[in-house]
Structures are given as structure tokens and as C-alpha cells.
Amino acid sequence: FDRQATNLQRQGQLALWPPSFGQEAAQVGSIRAARPQDHIFPSYREHIVATIRGVDPVGIIRLMRGVSHGGWNPLDPANGNTRLYTLVLGSQTLHATGYGMGLVFDGRTGTGDPERDEAVIVYYGDGASSQGDVHEAMVFAASYRTPQVFFLQNNQWAISVPVAVQSRTALSRRGYGYGMPSHRIDGNDVLISYAVTRHALEAARAGEGPSAIEAVTYRRGAHTTSDDPTKYRTGSEEEGWALRDPIARLRTYLEGRGASAAFFDEVDEGAAAHADDVRTRAVTLTAPEAPSMFAHVYTDDHPLMAEQARWLADYEASLDGGDA
């Protein structure tokens, strides 16, 4: 799916695509640790997280093509409490913290009932960790003991700025400054990502407050399809991280535990069929009707929106049959 989406962008079907190539283990492991009642706040690269929670991948395609308001309805149960993507770096941490505060105020967490208690997990990257919004979110999360996990995917590069320039110490240590437990893990190990995130979410639901996880991984692709990483990364660096590819590591682990070649062939065939299905549906997407832009500005009908919709209709009608 990720590669197919990249191809779609190259062929003019999408405006932009931020690939998740190389970060599969961090995303799969962490999101599999979440319960159905938990709330997910992604950035813009969590395609694996979103689809595992039930978001139709074509919803993400619609967003990157610019033909929908946000891509999917976060209140639809089919989407697994997955909030919308945000391209504003770090802003989702504030949204997540505010939601976590609401869970505390409403008594929806820390009751001792693990089947009912809710938690929040928010995803962001090493570049976003330098944004003021992230630090403000951590201040409020710690102060109000929100049931929240800050999941930082350290993929080594904030576009073209290496993490060593961004921070002189491990990013996980920042959590300690706000009084929250923090963990630094191998983000290319899906089992570690799952185990540590599960522990953190269980503590959050139990009323123990927020925690931070730094998953050390690597963005093997470009920052987005508008980026050329060969301008700032060396081939030897990329080759070194390729040896630690999370999918290859998991395959080696499963082979050691008896998984057959036929199993992997089935997985590959399923992935190819999935990607083909996404492509088939993506190329048939049509542009939305212009009046739909007014539908999501206010929760309820609003006279200002109705007035603007009438103006647009009259303007378009004035062009019919004219010389314009």
C-alpha cells in the first residue's frame, strides 16, 4: 500500500505522500497494544496505525489527493477512535492531552475496570519533539495526570536535519523533565514495541498518568515525495539501516520458529492484492461537489454558510452559457 501510494503520487494521482517505509515495527507493535476504547492521535505518517484501527486506506488517499475534509470521520466506530491527520508539527499532542484531560474530568479512566477505562496514544516524530506544542502538551499531561502515552518515532531525520543536531541527549530523557516515566526502545523490534506500549497504556488506564516512549527507528524512504534524501544522507548509512529492516527481522524471527515459505508467499500475495485494490479504487475517485465545502465549518446549520452557499450557486449559474 505504501509503495503503491508513492507510485500514485509520481503519476499525478496524489498531491503528496509521506511514506512509512522502515517504521513498520514501531507502528504495528504500538497500535496492537491499544484497546478498542482507546483514542489514537496520529501525525501524518501513521498509515499503518490508521489502517489497523479500521480506517479505509482510500480515506488516506482522499486526504492526500485533496478531495475530502480530513479523509474519514473520526467519530465513526469503524475507524477505531482514530483522529484525523495533522501536518502542523506537534499540534496533535495538544489535542491528545486535551482529550486525556476530558477523560479524567468525565471519570472515563482510572476506575479499575480495564474493559471500560480509556487511554490516549499520540504519535509524533523527532522533528516535532522540538516544537513548543509538544512541551506544552507534556506540561499539562503531567499536571493533570492524563491517561496518555507520548509515542515518539525517532526516525533519525527531521527532513534534512539529523537527530544529533536536534538534541544532544536521548529524546526519551525529555519526559523525565516533566515527571513522567520514559522508555527508549528498539523501534525496529515489533515485539518490544508492543510490550512496552502495552505496559504504558495499562498504567495510563489505571490512573498512573502519562508516560513517554522513544522508538528508535529509521525513515528508509524520503520525508515525503517532494524530498530527495540523497542530498543529505549517505548510501552507507542507508545500507546500515537496511540490515536492521523491521520486516526482514520479523521474517527471520518467524522462520526460526518454524514459519514456512508458503506462509510468506501467502502474506506477499495478500499484500499485493491489497495494494492493487487501493490503486483501483484510488484512480476512480472524483472531485467533491463544490457546495460540500460548507458542510463541515459548523456543527449545526449556520445562516452565514447558507448565505455563502447561495452566493456560490448564483455565481456558478451566472457562468452557464456566458462568454466567461
N, C-alpha and C positions, 0 to 999 in steps of 0.2 A: 504493500500500500504506500509506504513512504517513498520508495523508488518510483512507483507509478505516478505519484503526485508530483515528484520532481520532473518527470518526463512531461506531464501535463502542463507544467509551468513553462518549460522550454518550448512547448508547441503553442503557446499563447492562450491556453485554456484558463490559466490562473494568473493573478497579478503577482503573487509572491508565494514562496513555500519555504518554511523553516524546517529542515529535516531533523529527525531524531536519531539518525544513524549513529550507533555507538553507545547510546544511552538506554538501550532496551532493558537491561537488568535492573537499573535503578528504578525505572518507571513500573515495570511489571511487578517486581518484588514489593515495592511500597504500596501500590494500589491494591494488590491482592490481600494486603493486611487490613484494609479498611472493611468495615461492616456496611451492610446496605443502608443503615440510618445515618452514616457519616456524610459529611459535606466536603466537596472537593473544589478547591480553588486553583485552577491551572494558570500558567502564564500563556505562552503561545506555541510551545514546542511539545506539549504533553499529549501528542496524538494517541499514544499507546494507552495512557491513563484514561483518556476520554472514551476511546472505543471499548476498553474493558468494562467501563461503567455502563455501557449501553448506548452511547452516542453513535448515531449512524455516521460512518466516515464521510459520507457525502455531505453531511451537515458541516463538517470542517472544510470540505471542498467549496461549498457555497460561500462560506465566510471568506476564504482566500480568493474567491472569484469576485466577491463584491456583489452578490445577488441576494443577500438576506440580511436581516437585522440580527447579527450575532451568531447565526448559524444554527442554533437549536434553542428550545425552550428549557431553561434550567429547572422550571417547576414541574415539568412533565416527569412522572415517576420512571418512565422508560429510560431517562437519561441519568439515572443514578445519582441525583443531587449534584450533578456536575455544573458548576457555574461557567460563565462564558469566558472565552479567552480575553486577554488584555495585552496589548502591545506597549502599554505605558509601563516601563520597567518598575517592578516592585509595588505597583499600586494594589495588586491583588492581596498583598499581605495585610494591608489596612482593611480591605473588605473582609478578609477571613477573620481578622481579630475582632472587628465589629460584630460579625456573625457569632463568633465564640462568646463575646460578652452577652449577646442576646440569649444564647443558650443558658448561660449562667443565671441571668435575670429571670428567665422563664422556668427555671427548675427542670430543664431537659437534659441535665447531665449530673454526674456525681450522686445519683440516687442509690447506687449499689446494685442496680439491675442491669447487667451487661447487655441484655437483649433490647433494652429501651434507651439506655444512656447514649448520647450523641457526642461526636467529636468532629474536629475540623482538621484537614490537612491542606497546607498551601505549598505550592511548588514555585520555586524561583531559581535563578542561576547565580553564578559567581559575580557576573557583572551587576546584576540587580542588587546584590548584597551590599553594594556601596551606595545605594540610593538612600536618601533620608527617610523615605516612606517605610523602608524595612525596619530601620531603627526605631521609628515612632511606633510601628506596629508591635515591636518587641517590648517596648516600654509599657504599653497598655496591656499587652498579653500577660506580662509578668505581674503587673499591678492588680489586674482583675482575675488572675489565675484562670485564664481561658482554657478550655479543653482542646488544645491545639498543638499540632506538630508543624514546625517550620522545616520543610524538606528542601534543602539546597542541593541542586545538582551542579557540582563543580566540574564543568567540562573543560577547564583549563584556559579557555579563551573568552573574553568579552569582546566579541567581534575580532579585532586585531590586537587587543591588549592582553598579554599573558597574565595569569593569576599571580605570578610572582611580583609583578608590578603593582597589582591591585592591593595586595596585603603582604606584610612581612611575616605574618604568623598564620597558622591554620585558621580558616574561616569559621570552623566549628567553635573556636575559642570565644568568638563574639557572644555566643549565647550565655556563657558564664558571666559576662559582664552585666547581664540583665537578671542574673539569679536563676537561670533555668538550666536543667540538665542538658548536656550537649554530647553528641557522639560523632565521631569521624569514622566512616566505614568505607570498605571497598565497594564502590558503586557499580563495579562490573561483575559482582557476585550476586546473583539473583536471590540466593538463599539468605545471605547476610542482610540484604536489603529488606527482605520480607521479615526476618526475625526481629531486627532492631526496630523497624517501623511498627510491627505488631506490639512490641513491648511499650513503645512510646504512646501509641493510640490507646492501649488498655489503661495506661496510667492517666492519660487525659480524661478518658471516660469515668475513671474512678475519682475524679476531682483533685488530682495531684498537680494540675496546672500544665503550662506549656513546656515543650522541650524542642530542641533543635537537632537536626541531623544534617551532616555534610556528607554527601555521597560523592566520593572521588571517582570521576569517570572521564570520558573524553568525547568531544564532538568530532567524530570522524569525517563528517561532511562539512559543507560550508555553513556559515552562520545563517544565511538564507540564500536563495537562488540569485540574489543580487551581489553576492560576495565571492571573492576569489581567494581562498586561503593559501594558495601557492605564493601569494605576495608577502606573506608574513610567517609561514610555517615551513619547516624543512622536511624533506622527504624522509630522513632518518627518524625524525620524531613521529611522523605518521606511521612508519613501519613498526616502530617500537610499540605503539599502542595497538596496532593491528594484531600483534601477537597476544594481546590481552582482550581481544574482542569478546564481549559477553555471550554472544550466541555460540561462538566456537567453543568457549569454555564450558558452557552448559552441555553442548553436544558431547564433548569429551567426557564430562562427568556422567552423563546418561549412558554413554557407550560402556563405560567402566562398570556400570550397574546392570548391564545386560540388554540395553535397548538395541533393537535390530535395525539393519539397514532399511528394511521395509517400512519401519515406523517413520524414519526420517524422510523417506520418499513420500509417504502419505502426508507428512507435515508440509513438505515443499509443494506438493500438488495443491493442497488446501490453500496455502498462501498465494500461489499463482492464480488460482480461481478467484480468491477474494479480491486480489488486485485487479483482475480483469473485470469483475463485476463493478468495482468502484469506477473504473475508467468508462465502462459502458454507460453507466448512469450519469457520470460527470459530463460527458460530451453532449448529452441531451438536455442539460439544464438550460432554462430560458431566463431571460431578464424579468424581474418582477414588474408588475404594473406600477406606474408612477404614483398613483394615489396611496399605495401601501406605505409610503414614507411617513404618512401622518398617523399611522395606526399605533405606533409604539412610543409616541412622545409623552403622552399622559396615560395613566392607568385607566381613567374613565373618559368618556367623550368630552371634548372641550370645544367651546364656541370658536376659539381662535384657530384651532385646527380645521374646524368645519369651514371657516371663512377662507382659509388658505387653500383648502381642497377645492372650493368653489372657484376661487381665482384661477387655479391651475387648469381646471376643466374649461373655464371660459377662454383662457389664453390658448389652450390647445385647439379648441373649437374654432377660434379666430384664424388659425393657420390652415384649416381644412379648405382646400380649393383655392387658396390665395396664391399670391405671387412669391411669398417668402420661401 
